[in-house]
Amino acid sequence: MLVQVLMQLAVVVTLMVIVSIGLFVGRYRLRETRTEWRGRIRAAAPITVVLAVVLLFNSVARQIVPDLSWMIGWNLTWAIYDIEGQFILWLQDQATPWLTAYFSFIYIYGYVFLLVFPVVAYFALSNTRPLRELLAAYTLNYTLGLVLYIFVIAYGPRNMMPELVEALLYDTYPQYQHLTRQVNRNTNVFPSLHTSLAATVTFLAYRTRDVYPKWNVVAILLGVSVAISTMYLGIHWAIDVVAGIVLAYVSVELAHLLVGRWSLSDWVDGRVPTIGGLRNRDP
């Protein structure tokens, strides 16, 4: 079943990316990409390798994170509930079959598309800085998120109150359990990485709105929808979402600072950064 779900996810997201390339990227950028792709890959390769290593480490580390978290013992579940109250219950009271179908699609397919398409869109730009900032921000999200997961124990609404909060995603589309259980842990909901990564794309889309104005609008709509979907489906608290947005902002700002002042590609090419900045860096 997992293979079937993954294949369906790959097909749907691929179709969405292809359509979006036609809508947002344009033919002239594709023509330039055919002649410049080697240089762009070379510029983005170092941070891509770092991101791959971080993702691999995360996949292994998150198997032992719950044990480390219980050793530290900072369980914030009830503190979150005391602050937030029954907001998630109120939100689920607004549920309709149409909303459930929409937010389920957004949580699975829209989220993956939101992460994948910007990589393609920014790779199509001659200036590789937006692409490198995006990959650096992804890396920081996963790194800082893992640290927070180690220190904070927090159960999501549907795990804390299974008799009150409906598992709308799994009740309606049970096949998605085979996918989400590969990456989700019951005690790791603070912050919401779904929200932080979606917000990261949204922040960067706003920064590049002069280049991709239409994508900026779509990214905002999808980013907001992803954040709402995590609460509507009973997976995250509103506080998790707020923390995810803060994590995204910090990651984007740090990525902008690091890419602007220190470049892995310069080290690979043998160009050492000067105190005042980088030589031969992108504008």
N, C-alpha and C positions, 0 to 999 in steps of 0.2 A: 504493500500500500504506500509506503514511503516513497518508493521509486516512482510510482504513478503520480503522486502528489507533486514531487519535484519536477517531473517532466511537464505536467500541466502548468506549474508555476513558470518554468523556463519558456514554454511556448507563449503564454499570455504576456509575460514581461517583454520577451523579444518582439512580439508584434507591437506592443505599446512603444517600445524604443524606436522601432523602424518608422512608425507613424510620426513620432515626435521629431525624429531627425528631419523628415520632410517638412514639418510644420515650423520648426524653430531654428535648425542649423543652416539650411540653405545650400544650394548647389555650389556656389563659389567657394565656400569654406571647405566643402568636400573636395573640390578640385585642388585647393591649396594643400589639403591634408595628404593627398596622394603623392605630392612632391616633398613634403616636409616631415613625414611621419617618423622617419628614422631619428632626426634630431629631437623631436618631441618625446619619443620613447626614451632616448638617452637622458634627457633632462628630468623626466619623471621616474626613471628606473630606480634611483636610490630610495626615494621615499616610498615607492611601491613595494620594494623589498622589505623595508622597515614595517610597513602596514601588514604585509603577509606574515612576517615573524610575530607581530603582536597578535594577529588573529589566531595563529597556530598556538601561541602561548595561552591565549584566552581559552581556547577550546579544551586545553589540557587543565589549566589552572582552575577553571570553573567547576571541575569535577570535585576539587578538594576545598573550594571556597566555603561551602556551608560548614564544614568541620572547623575551619579556621574561625569563621564567624561565631560559632557557638563557644569556642574557646575564649574569645574576647567578650562575648555575652551582651552586646549592645542591641537588645531587641526593642525597636522603636514602633512596633506595630500598634500597640495600644496608645502610645503618645500621638501617633498620626491620626488614629481614629478619634481621640479626644479633641484634637484641634479641628478636624474636618467634619466630624459628625456623620450625618446620613446623606451627604451629597450624592454619593454613588447610587444609593437606593432611589433618591429622587430622580436622578438621571435615567435610571432604568425604567422608572415609571412612565417615561415618555416613549418607551420602545414600541415600534411597529414593525411588521414584517419587512417593509421597504427599508426602514432605517437599519435594521439588523443586517439585511443583505448588503446594503451600501457600506456600512462600517466594517463588516467582515471582509468584503472585497478590498477595502482600503487597508485594513490591518495586515493582510497577507500580500496581495498583489500591488496595491498602490505604494506600500512602504518599500518593497524591493525595487520597484520601478523608480521611485524617488531617489534611491541611493545609486542606482546604476546609470540612469540617463545623464546626470551631470558629468560623470566621468567621460562619457562619449562627447557631450556638448563642449566641455572645456578642452578635450583633446583636439577638437576641431579648430581651436584658436591658435594662431601663430605664437602669441604670448603664452608661455606655459605656466605663468605664475598662478592664475586661477586654478588650474589643475593641481599644481603642487600644493596650494593652500587647502584645497578640498581633501586631498589624500592625507595631508598632515593633520587636518582637523578630525578626520575619521580616526586616525591613529591615536590622537589625544583623547577622543571620546571613549574609545575602548580601554585605553590605559587608565585614565582617571576613573572611569566607571568601574573597572575591576577593583581598584583600590577602595572605592566606596562600598562595593559589595562585600569586601572582606571585613570591613569595620561595622557595617550596619546590617542587622537582621530585620527584615520587614516582610510580612506576608501580605499578599494582595487581597482585595476585598472578597473575591470569590473563594479564597482559601481560608480567610478568617471567618467569614459569615456564609458558609455554603448553603445554609437553610434560608437565607434572605436574598443573597446576591445570585442572580442567574448567570450561568456560564453560557451566555447567548451564542458565542462563536461555536463552541463544541456541541451544544444542544442542537443547533441548526445545521452545522457542517462538521460532524464528528471526525471526518477524515483529516482535518487540519491538526488534530492532536498528534498525529505521527510526525508532523513537521515541527511544531512548536516545542515539543518535549525534547527535541535535539539541542535546543539552545536555552530554554527557559528553566529556571530553578525557582521553587516555591518561595524561598526566602530572599530572593534577589529581585526586589521590585523598586528599590530606592537607589538611584533615580531611574526613571523610565528611559532606557536606551532607545526604544522606538521613538520616543519624543525627542531625545537629544540629537539623534542622527537626522531625523526629519527637520528639526529646527535648524541644525547646522546647514543643511542644503538650502533652507529658506533664507537664512541670513546671507549666505554666499550668493544666492540668486538675486537678492536685493542689491548686493554690492556690484553685481555684474549686470544690473538692469539696463544699462546703456547698450550693452552688447546683445543681451537676450531679453528684451522688454516683455514679450509675450510669455516666455518661460517664467519670468518673475511672478506674474499673476498666477500661473498654474501651480508653481511651487508653493506659493502662499496658501492657496486653496487646499492642496494636498497636505502640506505641513500641518495646518489647522485640523484637517480631517483625521490625520493620523493621531494627533494628540487627543482629540475627542474620542476616537475609536478605542483607545486603550482604557478609557474610563467607562464608556458606554458598555463595553463588553465585559466589564467587571475585573479587568486584569490589573489595573493600576489605580491608585488613589490620585486625587487632584494634586496633592503635595508632591507625589512622584513626578507628575507632569511638570510642575513648576521647577522642581530640582533639575529635571531633564533640560528645560529651557535654559536655566542658569549654566549647566554644564556645557550646553551647545555654545552659548555666548563666550564662555571662558576658552573653550577649545578653538573657536574661530579667531578670537583675538590673539591667542598664543600662536596659532598657525600663521597669522598675518605677521606677527613679530618675528618668528623664527625664519620664515621664508624670506622676509625682507632683509634680515641681518646675517643669516647663516644658511648656506646652501650645501646640502649633501652632494649635489652634482658638481659643485666647485671643488670639493675635496676629491671626488672621484677623478676629475679632470686635472688635478694637481694645482688648482688655483686656491691659495690660502686666503681667507677673508682678512681684510685689513681692520684696524680698530674702528675706523669710521664707517665701515660697511663692506660691501662686496665689490670686487672688481668684476667687470664683464657680466653683471647680473641683469636680469630682465627688468624693464622699466615697470 
